[in-house]
């Protein structure tokens, strides 16, 4: 019984490692996995606010957001990659403020300008 259980646990762990290799593992905190491009400015029990700067050709690592709001300080062209393999390209327009539903993705700056954002992640009310 112990041998069977050990084999099953080993197979499950191996499967998770394989999925991680394909970018399908559980997504990470954007401020941790993208520490070079994101700086947390404020965090409390209701929100987390961070500043994100993506230079041309910068690529983020896979991460998740709860519902969030983006304010575009300096816009540009971006491509967002979902965990389903679909990619969406769009223009972030300077001065716009956008609401986004929860998402797990990674993004890349595909334009020729530096993108500068303030992101406000919304937390569940307690």
C-alpha positions in Angstrom: 0.0 0.0 0.0 2.8 2.4 0.9 4.6 1.6 -2.4 1.5 2.3 -4.4 0.9 5.6 -2.6 4.5 6.7 -3.1 4.2 5.9 -6.8 1.0 7.9 -7.2 2.5 10.8 -5.3 5.6 10.7 -7.4 3.5 10.6 -10.6 1.4 13.5 -9.5 4.5 15.6 -8.7 6.1 14.7 -12.0 2.9 15.8 -13.8 3.0 19.2 -12.0 6.6 19.7 -13.0 5.7 18.9 -16.7 2.8 21.3 -16.6 5.0 23.9 -15.0 7.4 23.5 -18.0 4.6 24.5 -20.3 3.6 27.5 -18.2 0.4 25.9 -16.9 1.4 25.7 -13.2 -0.3 27.9 -10.7 0.3 31.5 -11.5 2.4 33.6 -9.2 2.1 37.0 -7.6 2.9 39.6 -10.3 5.0 41.7 -7.8 7.2 38.7 -7.0 7.7 37.1 -10.5 7.9 40.5 -12.2 10.0 42.3 -9.6 12.1 44.0 -12.3 9.0 45.8 -13.8 6.6 46.1 -10.9 6.9 48.1 -7.6 4.2 47.8 -4.9 3.3 51.4 -3.8 0.5 50.6 -1.2 -1.1 47.5 0.2 -3.8 47.2 2.8 -6.8 44.9 3.5 -8.8 46.4 0.6 -6.4 47.1 -2.3 -2.9 46.6 -3.6 -1.5 49.4 -5.8 1.5 48.9 -7.9 3.4 50.7 -10.6 4.4 48.8 -13.7 6.9 49.9 -16.3 7.5 47.8 -19.4 10.1 48.9 -21.9 9.9 47.9 -25.5 10.3 44.1 -25.9 9.9 43.5 -22.1 8.1 40.2 -21.3 6.4 39.4 -18.0 6.2 36.1 -16.3 2.9 34.2 -15.8 0.9 35.8 -13.0 -2.6 36.3 -11.7 -4.7 39.3 -10.8 -8.0 39.5 -8.9 -10.4 42.1 -10.3 -8.3 45.3 -11.0 -8.2 48.8 -12.4 -5.4 50.1 -14.7 -4.6 53.8 -15.1 -2.3 54.4 -18.1 0.3 57.0 -17.4 2.1 56.3 -20.7 0.5 54.0 -23.3 1.7 51.7 -25.9 1.1 48.4 -27.7 0.8 45.2 -25.7 0.1 41.5 -26.2 -1.5 39.5 -23.4 -1.1 35.7 -23.3 -3.7 33.7 -21.5 -3.3 30.2 -20.0 -5.5 28.9 -22.8 -2.7 29.8 -25.3 -4.7 32.7 -26.8 -3.0 36.0 -27.3 -4.7 39.4 -27.5 -3.1 42.5 -28.8 -4.3 46.0 -27.9 -3.3 49.6 -27.5 -3.1 51.1 -24.0 -4.0 54.8 -24.5 -2.3 57.4 -22.3 -4.8 58.8 -19.7 -7.3 55.9 -20.0 -8.5 54.1 -16.9 -9.7 50.5 -17.4 -11.5 47.9 -15.3 -10.4 44.3 -15.8 -11.9 41.0 -14.4 -9.6 38.5 -12.7 -7.1 37.0 -15.0 -4.1 34.7 -15.2 -1.7 35.8 -18.0 1.6 37.2 -19.0 2.1 40.2 -21.2 4.7 41.7 -23.4 5.3 45.2 -24.8 5.3 44.8 -28.5 5.5 48.6 -29.3 8.3 51.1 -29.5 7.5 53.1 -26.4 7.8 52.4 -22.7 4.5 51.6 -21.1 3.9 53.0 -17.6 0.8 51.9 -15.6 -0.7 52.2 -12.1 -2.6 49.0 -11.3 -5.0 48.8 -8.4 -5.9 45.2 -7.5 -9.2 44.9 -5.6 -9.4 42.6 -2.5 -12.5 40.9 -1.1 -14.3 43.0 1.5 -13.8 41.6 5.0 
